[in-house]
Amino acid sequence: MKFLKFALLLLVTGMLTNTAFAQEADLIWSPEFSYSWKQSDRLGFSAKVSMFNSLRDLDNRSAVRYMEPQLSFSYSTTPRVKLGGGYYYRNATPFLPGHQYEHRFLEQIGFVSYIGDERIAHRLRAEQRVRSSSYQNRIRYRLSYDFPLNGEQLDNGEKYLILKDEVMTAFNKDAVDAENRADIGLGWYFNNKQKFELALQYRTQDIFSDGGISHLFMIRTSYFLNR
C-alpha cells in the first residue's frame, strides 16, 4: 500500500509540473499563517493571513498580487460533520495605484468518509463575493486525502503527504465560469499545536471564458498554530 501511495504521488507531481510549464503557467508563491483556537468542544475559530506573490516579478512592486486576511468558524454537529462560515477581505495589487478590493462571505459543510481504513475529507462551500468591479457567487467542492509516511497514525515529529482536488463554478447575472485546483504536498506534524505544509498547486482557470483557459502554478507554504 505504501509503495502505491508513493507511485501515485510521483505520477501526479510529474503531471502537474509538466503541464504547468508546458502551458507557460503563471508562477505564484503563497505564504500563509493560520492561528486556530477552540471556544468549546464543538465550536472553533481560525484567523489566517495569506499573500499571492508573482515569482516572475519579484524585483518590482507588482510582485504582490493579493493580500488576504480571513476569519472563520466551525461547529461540529457530529464527530464526522462540521458546519462553518467566515469572512475574507482581499486587497489586490496593494502597492500599486488603483488597487481593487473584495469582501467575501462564505458558508460551508465539511465531512469525512472512509474507504477501508483510509480517511477522505470533503468540503462543500458557497461564497458571495462583493468586489470593486462586480458581485459574484461561487460554489466549491474539495476532496482531500492526507496520510502519514510512517505507520497508520500521525505522531509528533512525523511527516505526511497531501493530495487535494477542488472544482468550482462562479457566476452572476452576466457570466458563468469554472476552475479546477489540484494540490500535492508534504506536511510536518510537530505536535497537536503546530504543523507546517509545503504544497504545489496547479490551477486550470477561465474554463468557460471566451478568451480561453489560463493556467497558474502555485507554491504554497503554510504554518498552522493551534491554541
Secondary structure in CASP SS format (residue, H / E / C, confidence):
PFRMAT SS
TARGET T0000
AUTHOR 0000-0000-0000
METHOD secondary structure of the structure
MODEL  1
M C 1.00
K H 1.00
F H 1.00
L H 1.00
K H 1.00
F H 1.00
A H 1.00
L H 1.00
L H 1.00
L H 1.00
L H 1.00
V H 1.00
T H 1.00
G H 1.00
M H 1.00
L H 1.00
T H 1.00
N H 1.00
T H 1.00
A H 1.00
F H 1.00
A H 1.00
Q C 1.00
E C 1.00
A C 1.00
D E 1.00
L E 1.00
I E 1.00
W E 1.00
S E 1.00
P E 1.00
E E 1.00
F E 1.00
S E 1.00
Y E 1.00
S E 1.00
W E 1.00
K E 1.00
Q C 1.00
S C 1.00
D C 1.00
R C 1.00
L E 1.00
G E 1.00
F E 1.00
S E 1.00
A E 1.00
K E 1.00
V E 1.00
S E 1.00
M E 1.00
F E 1.00
N E 1.00
S E 1.00
L H 1.00
R H 1.00
D H 1.00
L C 1.00
D C 1.00
N C 1.00
R H 1.00
S H 1.00
A H 1.00
V E 1.00
R E 1.00
Y E 1.00
M E 1.00
E E 1.00
P E 1.00
Q E 1.00
L E 1.00
S E 1.00
F E 1.00
S E 1.00
Y E 1.00
S E 1.00
T E 1.00
T E 1.00
P C 1.00
R C 1.00
V E 1.00
K E 1.00
L E 1.00
G E 1.00
G E 1.00
G E 1.00
Y E 1.00
Y E 1.00
Y E 1.00
R E 1.00
N E 1.00
A E 1.00
T C 1.00
P C 1.00
F C 1.00
L C 1.00
P C 1.00
G C 1.00
H C 1.00
Q E 1.00
Y E 1.00
E E 1.00
H E 1.00
R E 1.00
F E 1.00
L E 1.00
E E 1.00
Q E 1.00
I E 1.00
G E 1.00
F E 1.00
V E 1.00
S E 1.00
Y E 1.00
I E 1.00
G C 1.00
D C 1.00
E E 1.00
R E 1.00
I E 1.00
A E 1.00
H E 1.00
R E 1.00
L E 1.00
R E 1.00
A E 1.00
E E 1.00
Q E 1.00
R E 1.00
V E 1.00
R E 1.00
S C 1.00
S C 1.00
S C 1.00
Y E 1.00
Q E 1.00
N E 1.00
R E 1.00
I E 1.00
R E 1.00
Y E 1.00
R E 1.00
L E 1.00
S E 1.00
Y E 1.00
D E 1.00
F E 1.00
P E 1.00
L C 1.00
N C 1.00
G C 1.00
E C 1.00
Q C 1.00
L C 1.00
D C 1.00
N C 1.00
G C 1.00
E E 1.00
K E 1.00
Y E 1.00
L E 1.00
I E 1.00
L E 1.00
K E 1.00
D E 1.00
E E 1.00
V E 1.00
M E 1.00
T E 1.00
A E 1.00
F E 1.00
N C 1.00
K C 1.00
D C 1.00
A C 1.00
V E 1.00
D E 1.00
A E 1.00
E E 1.00
N E 1.00
R E 1.00
A E 1.00
D E 1.00
I E 1.00
G E 1.00
L E 1.00
G E 1.00
W E 1.00
Y E 1.00
F E 1.00
N E 1.00
N C 1.00
K C 1.00
Q E 1.00
K E 1.00
F E 1.00
E E 1.00
L E 1.00
A E 1.00
L E 1.00
Q E 1.00
Y E 1.00
R E 1.00
T E 1.00
Q E 1.00
D C 1.00
I C 1.00
F C 1.00
S C 1.00
D C 1.00
G C 1.00
G C 1.00
I C 1.00
S E 1.00
H E 1.00
L E 1.00
F E 1.00
M E 1.00
I E 1.00
R E 1.00
T E 1.00
S E 1.00
Y E 1.00
F E 1.00
L E 1.00
N E 1.00
R C 1.00
END
